[in-house]
């Protein structure tokens, strides 16, 4: 093969050199952003962001992380798998949570009712739907406060039942239901959680009793079931005591968490309804003390 070298003047050589250098810079820049977006040199920064999100939310989903970092779900799953191997996170269905110490993690702050309405909605709905299935015509039930128990109202049987509640949202959701005799307990409305309470130590039920009580919790650790406020906890403890059977309805990010006051124990609970896809760790922890239903 004959190679022919064409003569070039100085200006043309300068032009070619500039073009070549710019192409090289562009290739380097494209390679850099590809590595940022798809899991190269910026892995440590991504993982630090994941830990920061977990500190804020306790449990995060792959989608939440992906939306925050603008990277693919596959990249996030690889990061979470690696972080789980290092003990930095615990994998749960669809995401991850921080590992819990032997003393459990602490609830950092009490979330408002409005905030809770938008957290883990599908997990709560699944647990609520399963719990509502055991309500039968003629039952007298207690429905406590909390966004999970509010979702039960959509699935209660269309038959005559009695409902005792301390929840303003439950009261509003069931007030026009012709099948339900509705009883409100508690006297003072807490604006943050939208539940009625009585002074700590006061009697709330005044002789009322139910055959099934459904309560939720802000945390469960070991055998203890926690709430955030002593006055609310006292009322829920009374509800459990005044019922033939008590049931806990919650999503799995509450398991392993301590809060301010314990209002009952799992060994007094007939069954715990938890979302399908709950972590094996959460289910095992609950099963030590009670029956677990995840469907």
N, C-alpha and C positions, 0 to 999 in steps of 0.2 A: 504494500500500500504506500503510495506517495503522499507525503504530507507537504502541503504548500503553505508557507507562512506569508501572509499578506503584510505589506508594510503599513504601519500605523503612525500617525502623527501624535504629538504629545497630548493634545486636547482629547483625542479619542481614548487614549489610555487612561487619562484622568477620569473621563466619563464612565468607562467600564469599571474602573476601580471603585467609584462611588456607588454605582448600581450594585456591584457585588457585595460591598460592605453593608448596604441597606438590606439586601436579601438575607444576608447572614443574621443581621439583627432581628429581622422579622421572624426567621425560623426559630431563633433562640426565644423570642417573646412568645410565639405560639407554643413552643415546647414548655415554657415556664407555666403558662396559664393552663395548659393541659394537665400538668402535674399538680397544680393547685386544685383544679376541679375534680380530678379523678384519682387522687390518692398518692401523690409523690412526696416531695420534700416537705409539704405543709401538714403532714399527718399529726405531728405533735401539737400544732396549733388547733387543728380540728378537734383533737381529743380533749384539749383544755377547754374549748368552747362547750363540748358535751358535758364535761364535769361542772362547768359553770351553770349550764341549764338544769342539771340535776340538783344542784344546790338550791336553785330557785323553785323547782317544781316537784322534787322528790322522785317523780316518775316521768319519763319523757318517751315519746313515740319516735319511730324512725322518721315519719313524715315531719314531725315538729323540728327535728334536727336538720333534716334535709332542706326544709324551707328556710331555716335560719342561716345555713351555710351555703345554700345554692349548689349543692352537690347531689350526686345520684344516690338513690336508696341503697344500691349495691355497695357503694363506698362506705356509707354509714354502717351497714351491717358488718362489713369487714372490720371497721374500727371497733364496733361494739364487741365483736367476737374476740378480738385481740385484747381489749380492755377487760373483758370477763375473765380471760385466761390469766391476766395479771392481777385479778382480784379487785380491780378498780370499780367495776359495776357488776350488777346481777342482771342477767337477761330475763325479761318477762315477755309475755305475748305482745308482739308488735313494737317492742322498745326495750327499755332498761330502767333500772332504779339503782340507787346507791346501796351498797351492802350494809347490812345492819349489824351493829355490835351485839354482844351478849346482853346488853342492857336495853337494846332496842333503840331506834332513832326517835328523836323528839319532834313533835309538831312545832314548827318554828313560829307560826302565828295562826290565829283563827281567821279563816277565810269567810267573807260575807256570803250570804245566801245567793246573791247574784253571781259571784265568782264560781261557787260550787255548781250552779246550774249548767255551766259550760264545760265542766271537767268530766272526763271519762263517761260521757253520756251513754254510749252504747253498752259499756260494761254494766253501768247502773241499771239500764233498761232490761238487760237480760236477767239480772238477779231479781229485779222487781217482778218481772213477768213470771218467773219460776215460783216466787213466794206467793203470788196471788192465786196460783193454782190450788193451793191447799185451803183457801177460804171457801166454805160451803154455805148453801142457803140455811138461814137460821142462826149463823154464827154471830157472836158478839166479839168484836176484835178491837184492839188498841192499835192505832197507827201513830207512831211518833213523828217527830220532825225530821227534816233532811230531804235532800233532793232525790235520793234513791227511793224513799218511801212515798214521796209524791207521785213518782212514776207508777207505783202500784195502783193508783186510783184508776188508771186507764184499763186495768185488767181485772178488776173485781167482778164477781159474778153478777149478772143482771137478775138478781133475786133478793128477797128481803133479808137484810142483815143490819146489825147495829154496829156503828163505828164510834169509838171514843178516841178523841185526838186532842193534842195540845198544839197542833200546827195550823197556823193561819192559811198557808197554801192548800193544805188538805181540806180545811173547812170550806174554802172557796171552790175547790174542784168538785166537792161532793154535795154542796148545799142544794143544788137543784135536781139531785138524783132522787126520783120518786121511790126507789127501792130501799133507801137507806134512812134509818133513824140515826141522827147525828147528835153526839154529845161532846161538848167542849169542856176541857178541864184546864186549870191554871188561871191566873188572874192578871199577870203583868206580861205584856208583849215585849220580847227582846227584838229590837229592830234589826240587829245584825244577822240573826238566824231565823227570824220570823216564827218563833215559837212562844207559847204562853208558859209562864213559870209561876211557881208559888214560892214564898220565902223559904229559905233553906230550913229543912226540918218540918215544915208544915204539911198537913195531910192534903192531898189533891183529889183523891178519889171518893171520899165520903161514902163508903159502902158500895160503890160500883165495882163490878168484877167482870172479867172477860174470859172467854175460853182460849183465845189466842192473842198474844201481844207481839207486835212487830216493831223492833227497834233497830236503829242504825247506830253508828259510832264514828268518832273521829280517829280512833285508834284501837288496836287489839294487840296486846303483848302477853305472851304466856297464857295464863288463865284469865287475865283481867281484860275487861271491856271498858273503854275510856270515853269520856266526853270532855268538853272544854270548860263548862260552867257548873259549879256545885249545885245551883238551884235547879238547872235542867237535869243534871245527873240524879238528884234526889227524886224528881218526878218520874224519870224513867225507871229508877230502881223500884218505886212504888208500882209502876205499871207491870213490871216483871213479877212482883210479889202478888199482885191482885189478879193474875191470869193463871189458868190451868196449865198452859204451855206458852213458852216464850221463844221467839225466833229472831235471829240476827240477820239483817240484810245489808250487804256491803260489797264494795269492789275490792280487789286484792291489794291495792296500794295502801289500804289502811292496816294491813297485817304487819306486825313487827314495829308498830308505832305507839309510843306512849303519849298521853296527853295529861291534862291537869288533874282530872278526878276520875276514879274508877267507880262505876255505878252498878256493875254486876260482874259475874264470872261466867266463863264459857260452860262450865259444868252445870250451870243452871239453865242453859239454853238447849232446847230440844233439837235444833238444827240451825246451821248457818248457811244461808243462801249467798253464793258468791258467783261472780261472772264466769262464763265458760272461757277457757283460755287462761285462767288464773295460774300463776306460777306453781310448780310442784312444791316449792318451799312454803308458800302461803297455805296451800291445802294441807300439807303435812302438819304444819303448826296448829291449824284449827282442829284437825282430826285427833290430836292428842287428847282433846277435851270434849268434843261434840261431833255429831254427824255433819258432814259437809255435802251440800247439794249444789252442783255446778252444771246447769243445763241451759 
